[in-house]
Amino acid sequence: MSTTATTSLATDQAAAALRRRPGAAALGAALLGFFVITLDALVVNVALSSIRDSLGGGITGLQWVVDGYTLMFAALLLSAGSLTDRLGARRTFGAGMALFALASVACGLAPNLGVLIAARLVQGAGAAVIVPSSLALIREAFPDAGKRAKAISLWALGGSVGSAAGPVAGGFLSQIEWRLIFFINLPVGVIALLLLAHTKISERQKQVGFDWTGQLSAVAAMGALTFAAIETGAVGFTTPYVLFSYALAALAALVFVAAQARGKHPMVPLSLLRSRTMGLAAGIGFALNVGFYGMIFLLSLYLQQAKGMTALATGLAFVPMTVLTAFVSPTAAWFAARFGPRMPVITGQAAMVVGLVLLALVPASAPTWLLIVLMVPVGAGGSLAVPALTSLLLDRVPAERAGTASGVLNTSRQVGGALAVAVFGALVADRAQFSEGLHTSLAIAAAAVLITTVASFLLKTPAAHEAPTANPEPRDRPIAGTRA
């Protein structure tokens, strides 16, 4: 038998297996999508020095390479969630993945820092579409709550491995050529789209208008706030255009709230935000990313600038956290099934607090191995908390709100990551005060996660006999689309 015939037979057999288990194809596509967009949120951190050597730019420009992606990710997640509910998970996921892959190629070909930042903005837009549609794919492919919880744990594993592997991949590839950190997204995107082609699910679609006012005001609010936070570190808080940016962010936020309250087609119905579970989940997601993304950004700079480590050595320093993270995430479903989803959310955050506090207390003279050890509870804690938090939220909202609810959750997470990079970058911008800024930043991150850890005790989980999405918590106001 020829090689071509053998390959064709193997492909046909794989396609037949996917047709017999359509949920596997949907989960595979969703997992790869979440993996690659999470990888790209962090892969550039260790490569920042190489990018600066190649394209130039100071700390402000490098912050925008990181935050340009996260900003658009956060700003467009809200409308991407409602877009998923309107057009269907399969169609939306395919469009988002194609856009992400093409933008990644543009990043890899960027001739200067301005083009790279612009391509990162487009990349973030594609990522924003992928996240809620990937969760909605799982929601449709796994109607059983128990199987869905396991599927979400595997989906979260993709994100956990992506986020933990980002610094390692960035360090390794930047030793060869930093542009490779973007080119690797193309084959991953192609595989995800091939899996999507074998996904057969019932598409939920709602033909309603688009909330232009809400979307534009959300982009303006998040963009102005991120810009102001970054520029505060460069030129100070009292500079006129910085104060104007803060004022613009506040005004845009008020316009957004008004648009959601009075608009004909709000992308985030206020009835959803009045849910206690939704509000708590958004706050917890915000704090988790402040802690994790902030730690990665800070220690990537610290190990290279203060410790004099190479990009590759810095990436390898994150390997222990990466390995443990890969083992922790799959256990989240078992942990949630055994003790309820609230317990892993609380335990994961508590582990992050311990790690961040200890990192904040470590003196500058501490050996590198100690920093590596203390990173582990931060990464492992996040990997334990995120899938349980996501599963708990999706169990509390109706299927037709799955995309919107996941969009709100992940928006809050990305806003947390963007603001962490902006604020912490400002605190460490002065190299003479880098160590002091590092410890202050880590202490802020620890405080944020500690607050949401305490708040997590207010989370309510459904009783064993209760249908997962039938009713809101006893103290919640009814969510649109549910029975009061």
C-alpha positions in Angstrom: 0.0 0.0 0.0 1.4 3.5 -0.9 2.1 6.2 1.6 -0.7 8.3 0.1 -3.2 5.5 0.4 -2.1 4.8 4.0 -2.5 8.5 4.9 -5.9 8.7 3.3 -7.1 5.5 5.1 -5.9 6.9 8.5 -7.6 10.2 7.8 -10.9 8.4 6.8 -10.7 6.3 10.0 -10.1 9.4 12.2 -13.0 11.2 10.5 -15.3 8.2 11.1 -14.3 8.1 14.8 -15.1 11.8 15.1 -18.5 11.3 13.5 -19.3 8.6 16.1 -18.3 10.9 18.9 -19.2 14.5 17.8 -18.5 15.7 21.3 -14.9 14.7 21.0 -14.4 16.9 17.9 -16.1 19.8 19.6 -14.0 19.5 22.7 -10.8 19.1 20.7 -11.5 22.3 18.7 -12.5 24.2 21.9 -9.4 23.0 23.8 -7.0 23.9 21.0 -8.6 27.3 20.7 -8.3 28.1 24.4 -4.8 26.7 24.5 -3.5 28.9 21.7 -5.1 32.1 22.8 -4.0 31.7 26.4 -0.5 30.8 25.1 -0.3 34.1 23.2 -1.4 36.1 26.2 1.8 35.1 27.9 4.3 33.9 25.3 5.5 37.4 24.6 6.5 38.2 28.2 9.8 36.4 28.1 10.5 37.5 24.5 10.1 41.2 25.3 13.8 41.8 25.5 14.3 40.1 22.1 11.5 42.2 20.6 13.0 45.4 22.0 16.4 44.5 20.5 14.9 43.8 17.1 12.2 46.6 16.8 13.2 49.1 19.5 10.9 50.7 22.1 10.9 51.4 25.8 8.9 49.9 28.6 5.7 51.7 27.5 5.9 50.2 24.0 6.6 46.7 25.4 3.6 47.1 27.8 1.4 47.7 24.7 2.7 44.6 23.0 1.3 42.7 26.0 -1.7 44.8 26.7 -2.8 45.5 23.2 -3.7 41.9 22.9 -5.3 41.7 26.3 -7.2 45.0 25.8 -9.0 43.9 22.7 -9.5 40.5 24.1 -11.3 42.0 27.1 -13.2 44.8 25.2 -14.7 42.5 22.6 -15.5 39.5 24.7 -18.8 41.0 25.8 -20.2 41.4 22.3 -18.5 38.1 21.2 -20.5 36.3 23.8 -23.8 37.7 22.7 -22.7 37.2 19.0 -22.2 33.5 19.8 -25.7 33.3 21.2 -27.1 35.0 18.1 -25.2 33.3 15.3 -24.3 29.9 16.8 -21.2 28.5 18.4 -19.8 26.6 15.5 -20.0 29.5 13.0 -18.6 32.0 15.4 -15.7 29.8 16.6 -14.6 29.2 13.0 -14.6 32.9 12.2 -12.7 33.7 15.4 -10.0 31.1 14.8 -9.4 32.1 11.2 -9.0 35.7 12.2 -6.6 34.8 15.1 -4.4 32.6 12.8 -4.1 35.4 10.1 -3.4 38.0 12.7 -0.7 35.8 14.2 1.0 35.6 10.8 0.9 39.4 10.6 2.5 39.6 14.1 5.3 37.4 12.9 5.9 39.5 9.8 5.7 42.9 11.6 8.5 45.2 10.4 8.3 47.6 13.3 6.8 47.9 16.8 3.7 49.9 15.6 2.7 47.2 13.2 3.3 44.5 15.8 1.0 46.3 18.3 -1.7 46.8 15.6 -1.5 43.1 14.7 -1.7 42.2 18.4 -4.9 44.2 18.6 -6.5 42.1 15.8 -5.2 39.0 17.4 -7.0 39.9 20.6 -10.2 40.5 18.6 -10.0 36.9 17.3 -9.2 35.6 20.8 -12.3 37.4 22.1 -14.5 35.5 19.6 -12.9 32.2 20.4 -13.4 32.0 24.1 -17.2 32.3 24.5 -17.9 30.3 21.4 -15.6 27.5 22.6 -17.5 27.2 25.8 -20.8 27.4 24.0 -19.5 24.5 21.7 -19.0 22.4 24.9 -22.4 23.5 26.3 -24.1 22.2 23.1 -22.0 19.1 22.7 -22.3 18.0 26.3 -25.9 18.6 27.5 -25.3 16.3 30.6 -24.0 18.4 33.5 -21.6 15.8 34.8 -20.0 15.2 31.4 -20.0 18.9 30.7 -18.0 19.5 33.9 -15.4 17.0 32.9 -15.3 18.5 29.4 -14.8 22.0 30.9 -12.0 20.7 33.0 -10.2 19.4 29.9 -10.9 22.7 28.1 -9.4 24.5 31.1 -6.4 22.2 30.9 -5.7 23.6 27.5 -5.8 27.1 28.9 -3.7 26.1 31.9 -1.0 24.4 29.8 -1.1 27.4 27.4 -0.6 30.0 30.1 2.0 28.0 32.0 3.9 27.0 28.8 3.8 30.5 27.4 7.0 31.7 29.2 8.8 28.5 28.4 7.9 28.6 24.7 8.7 32.3 24.5 12.1 31.8 26.1 13.0 28.9 23.9 11.8 30.3 20.6 13.1 33.8 21.1 16.6 32.3 21.4 16.1 31.2 17.8 13.9 33.9 16.4 11.2 35.8 18.4 8.8 35.8 15.3 8.4 32.0 15.7 6.3 32.6 18.8 3.5 33.8 16.5 4.0 31.5 13.5 3.4 28.4 15.6 -0.2 29.5 15.9 -0.9 28.8 12.3 -0.8 24.9 12.4 -2.7 24.9 15.6 -5.4 27.0 14.1 -5.6 24.7 11.0 -6.0 21.6 13.2 -8.7 23.3 15.3 -10.7 24.2 12.1 -10.4 20.7 10.8 -11.8 19.4 14.1 -14.6 22.0 13.9 -15.5 20.7 10.4 -16.4 17.3 12.0 -18.4 18.8 14.8 -22.1 18.3 14.5 -24.2 20.2 17.1 -27.6 21.9 17.0 -26.9 25.6 16.5 -28.9 28.0 18.6 -29.4 31.3 16.8 -31.2 34.5 17.6 -31.6 37.2 15.0 -31.5 40.4 16.9 -29.7 43.8 16.6 -26.2 44.6 17.6 -25.4 46.8 20.6 -23.1 49.4 18.9 -23.3 51.9 21.7 -22.5 49.3 24.3 -19.6 47.9 22.3 -18.0 51.2 21.4 -18.3 52.5 25.0 -16.8 49.3 26.3 -13.8 49.6 24.0 -13.4 53.3 24.9 -13.6 52.6 28.7 -11.1 49.8 28.7 -8.8 51.4 26.2 -8.7 54.7 28.1 -8.2 53.1 31.5 -5.4 50.9 30.2 -3.7 53.8 28.4 -4.0 56.0 31.5 -2.6 53.3 33.8 0.4 52.7 31.5 1.1 56.4 31.0 0.9 57.1 34.7 4.1 55.1 35.2 5.8 57.0 32.3 4.8 60.6 32.9 2.9 60.7 36.3 -0.7 60.8 37.4 -1.1 64.6 37.2 -0.2 65.0 33.5 -3.3 66.6 31.7 -3.7 63.9 29.1 -3.5 61.1 31.8 -6.2 62.8 33.8 -8.3 63.2 30.7 -7.9 59.5 29.9 -9.1 58.6 33.4 -12.1 60.9 33.0 -12.9 59.5 29.5 -12.8 55.9 31.0 -15.3 56.9 33.7 -17.6 58.6 31.2 -17.5 55.7 28.7 -18.3 53.3 31.6 -21.4 55.3 32.5 -22.5 55.3 28.8 -22.0 51.5 28.8 -24.2 51.0 31.8 -26.9 53.3 30.4 -26.8 51.4 27.1 -27.2 48.1 28.8 -30.1 49.4 30.9 -32.0 51.3 28.2 -30.8 49.8 24.9 -33.1 47.7 22.7 -30.5 45.0 22.2 -28.0 45.1 25.2 -25.1 42.7 24.8 -25.0 42.2 28.6 -28.5 42.3 30.0 -28.4 43.9 33.5 -30.7 41.0 34.7 -27.7 38.7 34.2 -25.3 41.0 36.1 -27.7 41.1 39.0 -27.2 37.4 39.5 -25.0 37.0 42.6 -23.2 34.1 41.0 -22.4 36.2 37.9 -21.1 39.1 40.0 -19.0 36.9 42.3 -17.6 34.9 39.4 -16.6 38.1 37.5 -14.8 39.5 40.6 -13.0 36.2 41.3 -11.9 35.9 37.6 -10.6 39.5 37.7 -8.5 38.8 40.8 -7.2 35.4 39.5 -5.7 37.1 36.5 -4.3 40.0 38.4 -2.4 37.5 40.4 -1.3 35.1 37.7 -0.7 37.4 34.8 0.9 40.0 37.1 3.3 37.4 38.5 4.4 36.2 35.1 5.0 39.7 33.8 6.9 40.8 36.8 9.1 37.8 37.2 9.8 37.6 33.5 11.3 41.1 33.8 12.9 40.5 37.2 14.8 37.3 36.2 16.2 38.9 33.1 16.9 42.5 34.4 17.8 41.9 38.0 19.1 38.3 37.9 20.8 38.6 34.5 19.2 35.4 33.2 18.8 34.7 29.4 15.3 34.5 27.8 15.7 30.7 27.6 16.8 30.3 31.2 13.9 32.5 32.3 11.5 30.4 30.4 12.9 27.2 31.9 12.4 28.8 35.4 8.6 28.4 34.8 8.8 24.7 33.9 8.1 23.4 37.4 4.9 25.5 37.6 4.0 24.3 34.1 4.4 20.7 34.9 2.3 20.8 38.1 -0.3 23.0 36.4 -0.8 20.3 33.8 -1.6 17.8 36.5 -3.8 20.0 38.7 -6.4 21.1 36.1 -7.8 17.6 35.3 -8.3 17.0 39.0 -10.6 20.0 39.3 -13.7 18.0 38.0 -13.1 15.3 40.6 -12.5 17.8 43.3 -15.7 19.6 42.4 -17.7 16.4 42.2 -16.4 15.3 45.6 -16.7 18.5 47.6 -18.8 20.8 45.4 -17.5 23.4 42.9 -17.1 26.1 45.5 -14.4 24.2 47.4 -11.8 24.1 44.5 -12.6 27.8 43.8 -11.7 28.7 47.4 -8.8 26.3 47.7 -7.2 27.4 44.5 -7.4 31.1 45.5 -6.0 30.4 48.9 -3.0 28.7 47.3 -2.5 31.7 45.1 -2.6 34.0 48.1 0.1 32.0 49.9 2.4 32.0 46.9 2.0 35.7 46.2 2.5 36.7 49.8 5.7 34.6 50.0 7.0 36.0 46.7 6.3 39.5 48.0 8.3 38.8 51.2 11.3 37.2 49.5 14.4 39.5 49.6 16.3 40.5 46.5 19.2 38.3 47.6 17.1 35.1 47.6 18.2 32.3 45.3 16.4 31.8 42.0 15.3 28.3 43.0 13.2 29.7 45.8 11.3 32.0 43.4 10.7 29.0 41.2 9.3 27.0 44.1 7.0 29.9 45.2 5.6 30.3 41.7 4.1 26.8 41.8 1.2 27.5 44.2 0.2 30.6 42.2 -0.1 28.6 38.9 -1.5 25.5 40.5 -4.1 27.5 42.4 -5.4 29.2 39.3 -5.6 25.9 37.5 -7.7 24.5 40.2 -10.0 27.5 40.6 -10.8 28.5 37.0 -12.5 25.3 35.7 -14.6 24.9 38.8 -15.6 28.6 38.6 -16.5 28.3 34.9 -18.5 25.1 35.5 -20.4 26.6 38.4 -21.3 29.6 36.4 -22.5 27.7 33.3 -24.6 25.4 35.6 -26.4 28.5 36.9 -27.3 30.2 33.6 -29.7 28.9 30.9 -28.2 27.5 27.6 -29.2 30.6 25.6 -27.1 32.8 28.0 -24.0 30.5 28.0 -22.1 32.6 25.5 -22.9 35.9 27.2 -22.2 34.7 30.7 -18.8 33.2 29.7 -18.1 36.4 27.9 -18.7 38.4 31.0 -16.5 36.1 33.1 -13.6 36.1 30.7 -13.9 39.8 30.1 -13.4 40.4 33.8 -10.4 38.0 33.7 -8.8 39.8 30.8 -9.4 43.2 32.3 -7.6 42.0 35.4 -4.6 40.8 33.4 -4.5 44.0 31.4 -4.6 46.3 34.4 -2.1 44.1 36.3 0.5 44.6 33.4 -0.4 48.3 33.2 -0.2 49.1 36.9 2.6 46.8 37.9 4.6 47.9 34.8 4.2 51.5 36.1 5.5 50.5 39.5 8.6 48.8 38.2 9.3 51.3 35.4 12.1 53.0 37.4 14.9 50.5 37.4 16.4 52.0 40.5 13.2 51.2 42.4 12.5 47.9 40.6 12.8 45.7 43.6 10.5 47.9 45.7 8.0 48.1 42.9 8.1 44.3 42.5 7.3 43.6 46.1 4.5 46.2 46.2 2.9 44.8 43.0 3.0 41.2 44.4 1.4 42.5 47.7 -1.4 44.2 45.7 -2.0 41.0 43.8 -2.1 39.0 47.0 -4.6 41.4 48.6 -6.9 41.3 45.6 -7.0 37.4 45.6 -7.5 37.3 49.3 -10.6 39.6 49.1 -12.2 37.3 46.5 -11.2 34.2 48.4 -13.3 35.5 51.4 -16.1 36.5 49.0 -16.2 33.0 47.5 -17.9 31.7 50.6 -21.0 33.5 49.4 -21.2 31.4 46.2 -24.2 29.1 46.1 -24.1 25.7 44.4 -27.2 23.9 43.0 -28.6 21.1 45.0 -28.0 17.6 43.7 -31.7 17.3 42.6 -31.8 20.7 40.9 -31.6 21.1 37.2 -28.4 23.0 36.5 -29.9 25.9 34.6 -33.5 25.9 35.7 -33.5 28.4 38.5 -31.2 31.1 39.9 -29.9 31.0 43.5 -32.5 31.7 46.2 -31.2 35.2 46.8 -30.6 36.1 43.2 -33.0 38.1 41.1 -34.3 36.0 38.2 -32.0 35.8 35.2 -33.5 36.5 31.8 -34.5 33.3 30.2 -35.1 31.4 33.5 -38.2 30.6 35.4 -38.7 32.9 38.4 
